[in-house]
Amino acid sequence: MATDAQQACFEAGIKFGSLYHQFAGTPLSPDSAASLETAMVEAIENQPFCTSVTVDIDEAALAEAADDHGYVELTGRFMEVRMRVEYEGVVVHTEMVMEDGYPLMRIVDLNDSA
């Protein structure tokens, strides 16, 4: 049986997988970045145990990478994500940032008061 801390971390992983794989490949321009950030946050916050999400899309990087039609497909290199998950008194803070060209999702802090 998983501990509450393990379950909290598992829940965070599920949320990251959902966020990344649901939205990766979305056509995106600097003008539509803010609305996509909002949609991503609202979609993930609907999931159980997720208490907060922030998504920051780098509009300058989008503009630089945009094709002749003014857009690019969303990948991890264009966003930073932070998430807070609470499960049975355990709070886990996570983030997704680019590291060595890869969107790395990791635990930043785990507060297991049990």
C-alpha positions as CSV (number, residue, x, y, z in Angstrom):
1,M,0.0,0.0,0.0
2,A,1.3,3.5,-0.9
3,T,1.9,6.0,1.9
4,D,0.1,9.3,1.8
5,A,3.3,11.0,0.6
6,Q,3.8,8.5,-2.2
7,Q,0.1,9.0,-3.3
8,A,0.5,12.8,-3.2
9,C,3.5,12.5,-5.5
10,F,1.7,10.1,-7.8
11,E,-1.2,12.5,-8.0
12,A,1.2,15.3,-9.0
13,G,2.7,13.1,-11.7
14,I,-0.8,12.3,-13.1
15,K,-1.6,16.0,-13.3
16,F,1.7,16.8,-15.1
17,G,1.2,14.0,-17.6
18,S,-2.3,15.2,-18.3
19,L,-1.2,18.8,-18.7
20,Y,1.7,18.1,-20.9
21,H,0.2,15.5,-23.2
22,Q,-3.2,17.1,-23.5
23,F,-1.7,20.5,-24.6
24,A,1.6,19.6,-26.3
25,G,1.2,20.3,-30.0
26,T,-1.4,23.0,-29.6
27,P,-1.0,25.7,-32.3
28,L,0.0,28.8,-30.3
29,S,0.9,32.4,-31.0
30,P,2.0,35.2,-28.7
31,D,-1.5,36.6,-28.9
32,S,-3.2,33.4,-27.8
33,A,-0.7,32.5,-25.0
34,A,-2.6,34.0,-22.2
35,S,-5.9,32.3,-23.0
36,L,-4.1,28.9,-23.3
37,E,-2.4,29.5,-19.9
38,T,-5.9,30.0,-18.4
39,A,-7.3,27.0,-20.1
40,M,-4.5,24.8,-18.9
41,V,-4.7,26.0,-15.3
42,E,-8.5,25.6,-15.2
43,A,-8.3,22.1,-16.8
44,I,-5.8,20.8,-14.3
45,E,-7.3,22.4,-11.3
46,N,-10.5,20.4,-12.0
47,Q,-8.6,17.3,-11.1
48,P,-8.9,15.9,-7.5
49,F,-6.3,17.0,-5.0
50,C,-4.9,19.8,-7.2
51,T,-5.1,23.0,-5.2
52,S,-3.2,25.4,-7.5
53,V,-1.5,25.5,-10.9
54,T,0.5,28.3,-12.6
55,V,1.4,28.1,-16.2
56,D,3.8,30.7,-17.7
57,I,4.2,30.6,-21.5
58,D,7.2,32.6,-22.8
59,E,5.6,34.9,-25.4
60,A,9.0,36.3,-26.5
61,A,10.2,32.7,-27.3
62,L,7.0,32.0,-29.1
63,A,7.4,35.1,-31.3
64,E,11.0,34.2,-32.1
65,A,10.1,30.6,-33.0
66,A,6.9,31.4,-34.9
67,D,6.6,30.3,-38.5
68,D,5.5,32.3,-41.5
69,H,1.9,32.0,-40.3
70,G,2.7,33.5,-36.9
71,Y,2.3,30.4,-34.7
72,V,4.3,27.5,-33.3
73,E,3.3,24.2,-31.7
74,L,3.4,24.2,-27.9
75,T,6.2,22.2,-26.3
76,G,7.9,22.3,-22.9
77,R,10.5,24.7,-24.1
78,F,7.9,27.5,-24.2
79,M,6.4,27.1,-20.7
80,E,7.1,26.8,-17.0
81,V,4.6,25.1,-14.7
82,R,4.2,25.0,-11.0
83,M,1.6,22.9,-9.2
84,R,0.5,22.2,-5.6
85,V,-1.2,18.9,-4.7
86,E,-2.7,18.1,-1.3
87,Y,-3.5,14.5,-0.3
88,E,-4.5,13.5,3.2
89,G,-2.5,16.3,4.8
90,V,0.5,15.9,2.6
91,V,1.4,18.9,0.4
92,V,3.7,18.5,-2.6
93,H,5.0,21.4,-4.6
94,T,6.2,20.5,-8.1
95,E,7.5,22.3,-11.2
96,M,8.3,21.8,-14.8
97,V,11.3,23.6,-16.3
98,M,13.6,23.0,-19.2
99,E,16.8,21.2,-18.2
100,D,19.3,20.2,-20.9
101,G,16.7,20.7,-23.6
102,Y,14.1,18.5,-21.8
103,P,11.0,19.5,-20.0
104,L,11.8,18.1,-16.5
105,M,9.0,17.6,-14.0
106,R,10.1,17.4,-10.5
107,I,9.2,17.6,-6.8
108,V,10.3,20.9,-5.3
109,D,9.0,20.4,-1.7
110,L,7.2,17.7,0.1
111,N,5.5,18.4,3.4
112,D,4.4,15.3,5.1
113,S,3.2,16.2,8.5
114,A,1.9,12.7,9.3
